[in-house]
Amino acid sequence: MFLGQKHCPDCEPAQVNHFLMRTSSYAGLVIKPMLRPFYFLVRLFSPKSFSWFDIVAPPLLRLLAWLHIGVLETEPKKDDSDRTRCLWEEARRRNIDMWMFRLGSIKDLFIARYGRETICFDGLPRPAGPEANSLHWMDDKPVMRRRFKAAGIPVANGNFAFSEKRALEIFRALQKPVIVKPHSGSRSRHTTIHIESEEGFRKAFWRAKELSPFALIEEELAGMVHRGTLIGGKLVGVIRREPPHAVGDGKHTVRELIALENRNKKRQGGTFHEITMGPEAEAELLRQKLAGESIPREGRLVTLNQKVSRGIGASNTDVTQKTHLENRKLLEKIGAVLGDPLVGVDFIMEDAGVPWQRQERCGVIECNSLPFIDLHHYPLYGEPRNIAGELWNLIFPDSAWI
């Protein structure tokens, strides 16, 4: 583990170093305000279609590779992420040349060339020019909440706190159950849900503080996590992200239902994993007054974890076509507020096919400027969506004719 840190179940499925995360969060509170004048000048004077990074980075990376300080790969590797794989596959289809720079644990740094144009990017490509201002506050959940509320975008009731005393004041004023999470970060690390008691809340508060100076305390929303991905301000895909679960049939036990679901061939590859029974699953079953040998009634949804990562047995379903027009409008409004050409929006609601105005306790929970576009390419259920193609259309429009 990182710097001797033990395996952390609250970081599953993607481990991070607590000390580094916490230190960077504290540093960000000091450094970001100091850099605001610089960001303003860059945005004011930078040409709209020009990037120094695209000019300087490619020859620099090639020089490093020539000096044997890292390598430039021309093919994806087995340990690359699904996001990299789907981006690379679509680039090949369009005759876009791509190279990945690797140096030890450093990867996801790419050079891409189409025709006479060459770009360099980290993770996913973006149009040239100044960054959207929202990139500097999108990951700061309290700031995001404040801006979204002002724009009429639904978010959960709540607030953030540094001290336990202030946190308890917020907790007592909110409708239960409550959720507590670090004020910045992603992938549900150190997030606790279904909190009803002050004892449970105190534990959750300090768990969130392991990663950030502030903890965000909110009323728990109702429904499942959905991811809407926007390219160039347009909604191009909506996926429902389901936690590891089983659906009762009135005949089989929970364990038997899990065994049946694990036969799905898509769970035998590297993208989706089998559902397992462990302490977290048993605790989640207990919360629902069930056990592994219980026989759920037909149609009952039995959750076995609250995280929605595929690495722990979660699933996802494409619901793009089903998404109601009002929900599409809401997501594209979020894209307009952010002003960013590439964003993934996580929101919770019961049914994407029902207007959000008719659903109680629904709202946005997180936005991501480096979204996992592969969620749409490789759904467990439903129609795949070519989000990489939509992104390349934005970056290299002429490649769409290939």
C-alpha positions in Angstrom: 0.0 0.0 0.0 0.9 3.7 -0.3 3.6 4.8 2.2 2.8 1.8 4.4 -0.9 2.6 4.6 -3.1 -0.5 5.2 -5.8 -1.5 2.8 -8.8 0.9 3.4 -12.3 -0.5 2.8 -13.7 3.0 2.7 -11.6 3.7 -0.4 -12.8 0.7 -2.3 -12.4 0.0 -5.1 -9.7 2.6 -5.9 -7.2 3.0 -3.1 -5.6 6.4 -2.4 -3.1 7.6 0.2 -5.0 9.4 3.0 -2.1 11.7 3.9 -1.6 12.9 0.4 -5.3 13.4 -0.3 -5.8 15.3 3.0 -2.6 17.4 2.5 -3.5 18.3 -1.1 -7.0 19.4 0.1 -5.6 21.6 2.8 -3.1 23.0 0.3 -5.8 23.7 -2.2 -7.6 25.9 0.3 -4.6 28.2 0.4 -3.2 27.9 -3.1 -6.4 28.2 -5.2 -7.3 31.7 -4.0 -3.8 32.8 -4.7 -3.9 31.6 -8.3 -7.2 33.2 -9.2 -5.6 36.4 -10.6 -3.4 34.2 -12.8 -6.4 32.1 -14.0 -8.2 35.4 -14.8 -5.3 36.7 -16.9 -4.9 33.4 -18.8 -8.6 33.4 -19.7 -8.5 37.0 -20.7 -5.5 36.9 -23.0 -5.3 33.3 -24.2 -6.5 32.9 -27.8 -9.7 30.8 -28.1 -8.2 28.1 -30.4 -4.6 28.0 -29.2 -2.8 25.8 -26.7 0.9 26.0 -25.7 0.6 22.6 -24.2 -0.3 21.1 -27.6 2.8 22.7 -29.1 5.4 22.1 -26.4 4.3 18.7 -24.9 4.5 16.4 -28.0 8.2 17.1 -28.9 9.1 17.0 -25.2 7.5 13.6 -24.7 9.2 12.3 -27.8 12.5 13.6 -26.6 12.1 11.9 -23.2 11.2 8.6 -24.9 14.3 9.0 -27.2 16.4 9.5 -24.0 14.8 6.3 -22.6 13.1 8.3 -19.9 9.7 6.7 -20.4 8.3 5.1 -23.6 5.8 6.0 -26.2 3.3 3.2 -26.8 1.5 2.8 -30.1 -0.9 0.1 -28.9 -3.1 -0.2 -25.8 -1.9 -2.6 -23.1 -3.9 -5.1 -21.0 -3.5 -3.0 -17.9 -5.0 0.1 -19.6 -8.4 1.3 -18.4 -11.6 0.6 -20.3 -11.8 4.4 -20.8 -8.4 4.3 -22.6 -9.4 1.3 -24.6 -12.7 2.7 -26.0 -11.0 6.0 -26.8 -8.2 4.3 -28.7 -10.5 1.9 -30.6 -12.5 4.8 -31.9 -9.3 6.7 -32.8 -8.2 3.8 -34.9 -11.5 3.6 -36.7 -11.1 7.3 -37.7 -7.4 7.0 -38.7 -6.4 9.2 -35.7 -2.8 8.4 -34.7 -2.3 8.0 -31.0 0.7 7.5 -28.6 0.6 6.9 -24.9 3.6 8.1 -22.8 4.5 5.8 -19.9 7.0 6.3 -17.1 6.6 3.9 -14.2 3.1 4.6 -12.7 2.7 7.6 -15.0 0.3 6.9 -17.9 -2.8 8.3 -19.5 -0.7 11.0 -21.1 -1.4 11.0 -24.8 -0.4 12.5 -28.1 -3.0 12.4 -30.9 -2.6 13.5 -34.5 -5.1 13.9 -37.3 -4.0 15.5 -40.5 -1.9 18.5 -39.7 -3.2 18.9 -36.2 -1.5 17.5 -33.1 -2.8 17.6 -29.6 -1.6 16.4 -26.2 -3.9 15.5 -23.3 -4.2 13.7 -20.0 -6.9 11.1 -19.8 -9.4 12.5 -22.3 -8.9 15.1 -25.1 -10.4 18.6 -24.8 -10.8 21.5 -27.3 -7.8 23.9 -27.4 -8.1 27.3 -25.6 -8.6 28.5 -22.0 -10.1 26.1 -19.5 -13.7 26.5 -18.3 -13.8 28.4 -15.0 -15.9 25.6 -13.6 -12.9 23.3 -13.6 -11.6 25.2 -10.6 -14.8 24.6 -8.5 -16.5 21.6 -10.0 -14.9 19.2 -7.6 -15.5 21.4 -4.6 -18.9 20.0 -3.6 -20.0 22.9 -1.3 -19.2 25.5 -4.0 -20.9 23.3 -6.6 -24.0 23.0 -4.4 -24.2 26.8 -3.9 -23.9 27.6 -7.6 -26.4 25.0 -8.6 -29.0 26.1 -6.1 -28.6 29.7 -7.4 -29.3 28.4 -10.9 -32.4 26.4 -9.8 -30.7 23.0 -10.2 -31.9 20.5 -7.6 -29.4 19.4 -4.9 -29.8 17.8 -1.5 -30.4 20.0 1.5 -27.3 20.3 3.7 -24.1 22.1 4.4 -20.4 21.5 5.2 -18.5 21.7 8.4 -15.0 21.7 9.7 -15.7 21.0 13.4 -17.8 18.2 14.9 -19.8 20.8 16.8 -20.9 22.6 13.7 -21.5 19.2 11.9 -23.8 18.0 14.7 -25.8 21.3 14.4 -26.3 20.6 10.6 -27.1 16.9 11.2 -29.8 17.7 13.8 -31.5 20.2 11.4 -31.8 17.8 8.5 -34.4 15.2 7.6 -33.1 11.7 8.2 -31.5 9.6 6.8 -28.3 11.6 6.2 -25.2 11.1 4.1 -21.7 12.3 5.0 -18.8 12.6 2.5 -15.5 14.5 2.0 -16.1 18.0 0.5 -14.0 17.0 -2.5 -13.0 13.8 -4.2 -14.8 11.1 -6.1 -15.8 7.4 -6.4 -17.7 7.5 -3.0 -14.5 7.3 -1.0 -15.1 7.7 2.7 -18.8 8.3 2.1 -21.3 7.0 4.6 -25.1 6.7 4.0 -28.2 5.7 5.8 -27.2 7.7 9.0 -29.9 8.0 11.6 -28.2 8.3 14.9 -25.7 10.8 16.3 -23.3 8.0 17.2 -23.2 6.8 13.6 -22.9 10.4 12.4 -19.8 11.1 14.5 -18.1 8.1 13.1 -19.0 9.1 9.6 -17.9 12.7 10.1 -14.4 11.7 11.2 -14.2 9.1 8.4 -14.8 11.8 5.8 -12.3 14.1 7.6 -9.6 11.5 6.9 -9.5 12.7 3.3 -10.5 16.4 3.5 -10.6 19.3 5.9 -14.4 19.7 5.5 -17.2 17.2 5.6 -20.4 17.6 3.5 -23.6 16.7 5.4 -26.7 16.2 3.3 -30.2 14.7 3.4 -30.1 11.4 1.6 -31.7 11.4 -1.8 -34.0 8.7 -3.0 -33.3 6.4 -6.0 -30.3 5.2 -7.9 -27.2 7.0 -9.1 -27.4 8.0 -12.8 -24.6 9.3 -14.9 -25.3 11.8 -17.7 -22.4 12.6 -20.0 -22.3 15.9 -21.9 -20.1 16.6 -24.9 -20.0 20.2 -26.2 -23.0 21.0 -24.0 -25.1 18.2 -25.6 -26.4 15.2 -23.6 -25.0 12.1 -25.4 -25.7 9.3 -22.9 -27.4 8.4 -19.6 -26.5 5.3 -17.7 -28.1 4.0 -14.5 -25.5 2.8 -12.1 -26.8 0.0 -9.9 -25.1 -1.2 -6.7 -24.5 -4.9 -6.3 -28.0 -6.3 -6.0 -30.3 -9.2 -6.5 -34.0 -9.2 -7.5 -36.3 -11.5 -5.6 -38.4 -14.1 -7.4 -40.2 -15.6 -4.4 -38.3 -18.9 -4.9 -34.6 -18.5 -4.4 -32.6 -17.3 -1.4 -30.4 -14.2 -1.7 -27.3 -16.4 -2.0 -28.9 -18.4 -4.8 -30.0 -15.3 -6.6 -26.4 -14.0 -6.5 -25.1 -17.3 -7.9 -27.5 -17.1 -10.8 -26.5 -13.5 -11.5 -22.8 -14.3 -11.4 -23.4 -16.7 -14.3 -23.7 -13.7 -16.6 -20.9 -14.0 -19.1 -20.1 -10.3 -19.0 -19.1 -10.8 -15.3 -16.4 -13.2 -16.4 -14.3 -10.5 -18.1 -12.3 -7.6 -16.8 -15.1 -4.9 -16.9 -17.8 -6.4 -14.6 -17.0 -8.5 -11.6 -18.9 -11.2 -9.7 -21.0 -10.2 -6.7 -19.6 -11.5 -3.5 -20.9 -12.0 0.0 -18.8 -10.4 2.7 -19.1 -8.3 5.9 -20.4 -5.2 3.9 -23.0 -7.3 2.1 -24.1 -8.9 5.3 -24.5 -5.5 7.0 -26.5 -4.2 4.0 -28.8 -7.2 4.2 -29.2 -6.7 7.9 -30.3 -3.1 7.3 -33.0 -4.5 5.0 -33.9 -7.1 7.7 -32.6 -9.9 5.5 -29.9 -12.5 5.5 -28.2 -14.7 2.9 -30.7 -17.4 3.4 -33.8 -15.1 3.1 -36.1 -15.6 0.2 -37.1 -12.1 -1.1 -40.6 -11.7 -2.6 -40.9 -11.4 -6.3 -39.7 -8.1 -7.7 -38.0 -6.9 -4.5 -34.7 -5.2 -5.0 -32.1 -6.4 -2.5 -28.9 -4.3 -2.3 -25.6 -5.9 -1.2 -23.5 -2.7 -1.1 -24.2 1.0 -1.6 -21.2 1.7 -3.9 -21.7 1.6 -7.6 -18.3 0.5 -8.8 -18.1 -2.3 -11.2 -15.1 -3.7 -9.4 -17.2 -4.7 -6.4 -20.0 -6.3 -8.5 -22.1 -3.3 -9.4 -24.0 -3.2 -12.7 -25.2 -0.5 -15.1 -28.0 -0.1 -17.6 -28.3 2.3 -20.5 -31.4 4.5 -20.1 -30.6 7.2 -22.7 -33.7 6.6 -24.8 -35.9 6.3 -21.7 -34.7 9.6 -20.2 -37.5 12.2 -20.1 -37.2 15.4 -22.0 -37.4 17.5 -18.8 -34.5 15.5 -17.4 -32.5 16.0 -20.6 -33.2 19.7 -20.3 -32.0 19.7 -16.7 -28.7 17.9 -17.6 -28.0 20.3 -20.5 -28.7 23.2 -18.3 -26.1 21.9 -15.9 -23.7 21.7 -18.9 -24.5 25.4 -19.7 -23.9 26.5 -16.0 -20.5 24.6 -16.0 -19.6 26.0 -19.4 -17.3 23.0 -19.9 -17.2 20.9 -23.1 -16.7 17.6 -21.4 -18.4 16.6 -18.1 -20.1 13.7 -16.4 -23.0 14.5 -14.1 -24.0 12.1 -11.3 -27.5 12.5 -10.1 -29.9 10.5 -8.0 -33.5 9.8 -8.9 -36.0 7.0 -8.8 -36.8 6.9 -12.6 -35.1 8.7 -15.4 -38.3 8.3 -17.4 -40.2 10.6 -15.1 -39.7 14.4 -15.0 -37.4 15.4 -12.1 -40.0 17.9 -10.9 -42.4 15.0 -10.1 -39.8 13.1 -8.0 -39.1 13.8 -4.4 -35.6 13.9 -3.0 -33.8 13.8 -6.3 -30.8 15.9 -7.3 -27.2 16.3 -8.5 -24.5 14.9 -6.3 -21.3 15.3 -8.3 -19.7 16.5 -11.5 -16.6 15.1 -13.1 -14.4 16.7 -15.7 -12.6 13.4 -16.5 -15.7 11.1 -16.8 -15.5 7.4 -17.3 -17.0 7.4 -20.9 -16.5 3.6 -21.0 -19.6 3.3 -18.7 -21.6 4.0 -21.9 -19.5 1.9 -24.2 -19.7 -1.3 -22.1 -23.1 -1.4 -20.2 -24.1 -4.7 -18.6 -27.6 -4.1 -19.9 -29.0 -1.9 -22.7 -27.6 -0.4 -25.8 -23.9 0.7 -26.0 -23.3 4.4 -26.8 -20.3 5.6 -28.8 -19.3 8.5 -26.5 -15.7 8.4 -27.7 -16.9 9.0 -31.2 -18.9 12.1 -30.0 -15.7 13.4 -28.2 -13.5 12.9 -31.3 -16.2 14.7 -33.3 -15.6 17.7 -31.1 -11.8 17.5 -31.2 -11.2 16.4 -34.8 -14.5 17.2 -36.6 -13.2 16.0 -40.0 -12.5 12.5 -38.7 -16.2 11.9 -38.5 -16.3 11.3 -42.3 -13.9 8.4 -42.2 
